[in-house]
């Protein structure tokens, strides 16, 4: 009886769960190996350009604040 308690779940796991697990694992592995799609790459380029523009704006604002209020950095 105790052998059946271990054998039945093990057989169910090996027949149902393990193959499904392997198929899903290798499908996701194959999908991730392709890298970025064209849309994702364009979106990444766009976000990168926006980040650079925002960085330039921050740099300009810091220059203005440094000129008008030289001690603004030590106040925060």
N, C-alpha and C positions, 0 to 999 in steps of 0.2 A: 504494500500500500504506500509506504513512504517513497519508494522508487517512482511510483506513478505521479506523486505530487511534484517531483522535480522534472520528470521526463516530459509530461504533457506541456507545461509552459515552455520548456526548452524547444520542443518540436514546433510549437506554434510560433515562437520567436524566430526560429531558423527558417520557417516556411513563409511567414507573412512579413514580419517586421524587418528582418535583416535585408532581404532583397529590395524592399521598398526604400529602406534607409540608404543602401548603396546606390540605387538609381537616382534618388534625389540629391545625394552628395555629389556624384559625378556630373549630374546635369548642372548644378550650381557652380561646380568647379570649371566646367567648360564655358559657362556663361561669363564668369569673371575673368577668364584668360583672354577674352577678346579685347579687353581694355575699354576705353571710352568710345561711345558712339559719336557720330558726327555732331548730333545735337548737343550732347554733353560737352564735347570739346568747344563748340561755339559758345555755349553758356559759360564755360570756364574762362574763355578768353574775354567775354563781356564782363564778367565779374572781376577779373583781374584788372581790366581797364578802369572800371569804376573804383576799385580799391586804390589804384594809382592816382586817380583824379582826387579822391578824398584825402589821400596822403598829402598831395600838393596843397589842397585847401587848408589842411591843418597846419602845414608848415607856414603858409602865408599868414594865417591868423596868429600864430605864435610870433611871427616877426612883427606884426602890428602891435600885439600886446607888449612885446619887449620894448618897442619904441615908445609907446604911450605910458606903460606902467612897468618899469623895469623890475619891480619886486613882486610881480604877480605870481611867480613860481613858488616863492617861499611862503605865500599866504595859504596855499592849499595844502 
